[in-house]
Structure formats: C-alpha cells, structure tokens
C-alpha cells in the first residue's frame, strides 16, 4: 500500500506554501496522492491540477468548508466546524458561486472581528488583516497583523484573537447544506478533526448520536488520522465510524512552507483508505 496525505493548505487560504511546493514535497516523500484542502476555496486545487502530472502525484480535487452545526461548537468553542469535500468538480459554476459568497462573508466577519478588537482597545483595521492574508482573513491573519503592528506578542494575542473571532459570527453554510453541496459537486463529504466538536448543551464530545445525525443527512466519512487525535481518540472514532458505516480519512493539515513542513506526510493514510473514499462518490 502506498501513502497519501489528504489534508493540507496553500497560500490561497491560510497556508504558507504554494501548490507546486506541496507537490514537490509529495514527490520527495514518495506520496502517491495528495488533496489540497484550502479553506472555502479551490484555487489551490486548480493550480495543482495543472502541475500534478509533472510530479507523478495524483491530485484529489478537494476543499475544506467552514460550516456551523446547530447545537454544536467547534474551533475555540465557537461555531466553526470543518467539512472536507473530496473528488469535487472544480469546474462547477455552482462551486464558483459558493466560493464567492464565502469569500465575501469571510471579509464581513473579519471586519466585525476588527470592531470587537477595537472595543477591547486594539487598533486594527480590515486592511491591516488583509495585508497579512487577503485570501483568508481569519485567526492566523489576525495573529500576524497583531505581531506586525506590535499590538501584542503572538502568545498574548492568540487567546484575545480567538475569542473575538469566534464571537464575530458564523458561517452562512450549515453542515447539513455543506454535505448536500459536496454531493451536488460529485464529491465525498468527510467531517474534519472531530475532537474539536462538542455539544453545546452539556459540552459532550462528539458521540454516536451526533455522527448518526450527520450520517442521516449524507455524511460519508470522518477524519481520524490527524495530529489533533491521539491514539485513544483514533480508536474511539474508528469504532464509531464502523458502527455508522462511515469511511475514514486523514492527513497532516500542513500549513507551513518548505523547510518547515514538520507535519507533512506524517499520518498513516494509505491508498487503501483513499480508494474506499473514492468508492463513496455519488452515482451519477
């Protein structure tokens, strides 16, 4: 069995590498396939699609959609929960339309976050954040802007920014509609890094009841090979995946640039796992 990496980011969202640099890293690591899963955009996948044959690496067309799930929390205790979409149609007009809406909303949300931070005494503007990252003005872009503007150290800024950002609103895309969208694009819907997901009413970690709820609206798989999941988490979610008849997936969630790719190709994700995901594609 060959090795693959199905979760990574480029400069088109909050990563530091180009698509070509990730393809080159994949070749150097002997990977058979990768998926570039930029947040709310397929620009990285589209760029890599043209280059992948030169590197002898299969490019799985993919995206990571920022969603909300009523009754559940995700990143930082806020509303953001991520859904990975694999084998999607990169040329779909529907995808283009959705990406534009998500891009517009991301800027609106970043602007709201700036207003929250100003009320806390930090003078930061949307332009400051966009200077750090015009493609994805989210937590990492705010952190970079804080340090660049000497508003606080990265260590001091992180909790302030997370609290402000995750209280600045939520995605316009519910996880149920995101699953439906991935299927309309011909893809396979996989819940990313499930250990961040908790039920609001009692803080319960994601359990069988939650996965069954998503399975009933079409969820195809769950990511169990990820640096956020320790061995006991992997065993737990593998058991839940088997019970719910969900595929499993995984990847490095690499965000850094060449020379600092510490996570790249670090997860035991095989071509066998990839083929099981591929088999879950909707029948046209």
ZARO-14929 format. One record per residue (C-alpha): x, y, z; residue in three letters. Coordinates in steps of 0.2 Angstrom, whole numbers, padded with zeros to 4 digits, always signed. Example, Ala and Ser with C-alpha at 12.3 -4.5 7.8 and 13.67 -1.06 7.14 Angstrom:
! ZARO-14929
+0062-0022+0039ALA+0068-0005+0036SER
! end
This chain:
! ZARO-14929
+0000+0000+0000UNK+0006+0017-0004UNK+0005+0033+0006UNK-0006+0048+0004UNK-0009+0065+0013UNK-0027+0071+0011UNK-0027+0087+0021UNK-0015+0102+0018UNK-0016+0121+0014UNK-0008+0133+0002UNK-0006+0152+0002UNK-0024+0153-0006UNK-0031+0150+0011UNK-0020+0150+0027UNK-0005+0140+0022UNK+0012+0147+0018UNK+0017+0135+0003UNK+0012+0136-0015UNK+0003+0122-0023UNK+0019+0117-0033UNK+0029+0117-0017UNK+0017+0105-0009UNK+0018+0094-0025UNK+0037+0094-0024UNK+0036+0089-0006UNK+0024+0075-0010UNK+0036+0068-0023UNK+0051+0069-0011UNK+0041+0059+0002UNK+0036+0046-0011UNK+0017+0050-0009UNK+0005+0043-0022UNK-0008+0056-0020UNK-0012+0072-0011UNK-0028+0083-0008UNK-0026+0102-0006UNK-0040+0106+0006UNK-0039+0125+0006UNK-0052+0134+0017UNK-0068+0139+0007UNK-0058+0140-0010UNK-0052+0128-0023UNK-0039+0140-0030UNK-0025+0129-0023UNK-0033+0113-0031UNK-0035+0121-0048UNK-0017+0127-0048UNK-0011+0110-0043UNK-0021+0101-0055UNK-0011+0108-0070UNK+0005+0104-0061UNK+0002+0087-0053UNK+0006+0076-0069UNK+0024+0083-0069UNK+0027+0077-0051UNK+0019+0060-0054UNK+0007+0063-0040UNK-0012+0061-0041UNK-0021+0077-0036UNK-0038+0074-0027UNK-0049+0089-0030UNK-0054+0095-0013UNK-0060+0109-0002UNK-0062+0112+0017UNK-0079+0121+0020UNK-0082+0131+0036UNK-0099+0127+0042UNK-0110+0128+0058UNK-0119+0114+0066UNK-0134+0120+0076UNK-0132+0114+0094UNK-0113+0110+0092UNK-0097+0120+0094UNK-0080+0118+0085UNK-0064+0128+0085UNK-0061+0138+0101UNK-0078+0134+0107UNK-0085+0144+0093UNK-0097+0140+0079UNK-0084+0135+0066UNK-0084+0116+0061UNK-0075+0110+0046UNK-0081+0098+0032UNK-0069+0091+0019UNK-0075+0088+0002UNK-0066+0076-0009UNK-0067+0072-0028UNK-0077+0088-0031UNK-0080+0095-0048UNK-0068+0110-0049UNK-0076+0117-0064UNK-0094+0118-0057UNK-0102+0135-0059UNK-0111+0131-0043UNK-0094+0129-0034UNK-0088+0146-0041UNK-0104+0155-0035UNK-0102+0147-0017UNK-0084+0151-0016UNK-0088+0170-0020UNK-0101+0170-0007UNK-0090+0163+0006UNK-0076+0175+0002UNK-0087+0190+0004UNK-0094+0183+0021UNK-0076+0180+0027UNK-0072+0198+0024UNK-0088+0204+0033UNK-0084+0193+0048UNK-0066+0199+0048UNK-0072+0217+0048UNK-0084+0213+0063UNK-0069+0205+0072UNK-0059+0221+0070UNK-0074+0231+0078UNK-0074+0219+0093UNK-0055+0221+0095UNK-0056+0240+0094UNK-0068+0240+0108UNK-0056+0230+0118UNK-0043+0243+0114UNK-0033+0236+0099UNK-0032+0247+0084UNK-0033+0236+0069UNK-0042+0238+0053UNK-0048+0226+0040UNK-0035+0232+0028UNK-0022+0228+0041UNK-0028+0210+0041UNK-0030+0209+0023UNK-0011+0214+0021UNK-0007+0199+0031UNK-0018+0187+0021UNK-0031+0194+0008UNK-0037+0177+0003UNK-0042+0171+0021UNK-0043+0184+0034UNK-0046+0173+0049UNK-0037+0169+0065UNK-0019+0167+0058UNK-0020+0183+0048UNK-0026+0192+0063UNK-0012+0185+0073UNK+0001+0190+0060UNK-0006+0208+0060UNK-0006+0209+0078UNK+0013+0205+0079UNK+0017+0216+0064UNK+0008+0231+0071UNK+0016+0227+0088UNK-0001+0226+0097UNK+0004+0211+0107UNK+0016+0196+0106UNK+0009+0181+0097UNK+0007+0172+0114UNK-0003+0186+0121UNK-0013+0189+0106UNK-0019+0171+0102UNK-0032+0170+0116UNK-0038+0188+0113UNK-0040+0185+0094UNK-0048+0168+0096UNK-0061+0174+0107UNK-0065+0189+0096UNK-0065+0180+0080UNK-0076+0166+0086UNK-0089+0178+0093UNK-0089+0188+0077UNK-0102+0177+0068UNK-0104+0161+0060UNK-0103+0154+0043UNK-0118+0155+0032UNK-0117+0137+0027UNK-0124+0124+0039UNK-0115+0107+0039UNK-0131+0099+0033UNK-0131+0110+0017UNK-0112+0108+0016UNK-0114+0089+0015UNK-0128+0092+0001UNK-0117+0104-0008UNK-0102+0092-0009UNK-0113+0078-0015UNK-0120+0090-0029UNK-0102+0093-0034UNK-0100+0075-0036UNK-0089+0073-0020UNK-0087+0064-0004UNK-0091+0073+0012UNK-0079+0070+0027UNK-0080+0078+0045UNK-0063+0085+0049UNK-0054+0083+0065UNK-0069+0078+0076UNK-0061+0080+0093UNK-0064+0099+0092UNK-0083+0096+0091UNK-0094+0097+0106UNK-0112+0098+0110UNK-0117+0115+0117UNK-0130+0109+0130UNK-0118+0099+0140UNK-0101+0100+0132UNK-0102+0082+0127UNK-0088+0077+0114UNK-0095+0071+0098UNK-0103+0054+0101UNK-0113+0041+0091UNK-0129+0051+0092UNK-0120+0066+0083UNK-0112+0055+0070UNK-0129+0046+0066UNK-0137+0063+0064UNK-0124+0068+0051UNK-0125+0051+0043UNK-0144+0053+0041UNK-0141+0069+0030UNK-0127+0060+0020UNK-0110+0061+0029UNK-0098+0049+0020UNK-0083+0049+0032UNK-0074+0055+0046UNK-0056+0061+0048UNK-0047+0050+0061UNK-0029+0052+0056UNK-0025+0070+0061UNK-0012+0077+0074UNK-0027+0083+0085UNK-0032+0065+0088UNK-0022+0054+0100UNK-0022+0036+0099UNK-0037+0034+0110UNK-0046+0046+0100UNK-0042+0037+0084UNK-0048+0020+0092UNK-0064+0029+0098UNK-0069+0037+0081UNK-0064+0022+0071UNK-0076+0012+0082UNK-0090+0025+0079UNK-0086+0025+0060UNK-0088+0006+0059UNK-0104+0007+0069UNK-0111+0021+0057UNK-0103+0013+0042UNK-0093+0029+0038UNK-0077+0029+0028UNK-0061+0035+0037UNK-0049+0048+0031UNK-0034+0058+0037UNK-0020+0070+0033UNK-0006+0081+0040UNK-0016+0098+0040UNK+0000+0105+0035UNK+0000+0124+0034UNK+0019+0128+0034UNK+0031+0132+0020UNK+0046+0121+0013UNK+0059+0119+0026UNK+0046+0119+0040UNK+0035+0105+0034UNK+0035+0096+0051UNK+0018+0088+0049UNK+0018+0084+0030UNK+0015+0065+0026UNK+0016+0061+0045UNK-0001+0052+0046UNK-0003+0034+0041UNK-0015+0037+0027UNK-0014+0024+0014UNK-0020+0021-0004UNK-0032+0008+0003UNK-0041+0022+0013UNK-0041+0033-0002UNK-0049+0020-0013UNK-0063+0017+0000UNK-0066+0036+0000UNK-0066+0036-0019UNK-0079+0022-0019UNK-0091+0033-0009UNK-0093+0045-0023UNK-0112+0048-0028UNK-0118+0038-0043UNK-0122+0050-0057UNK
! end
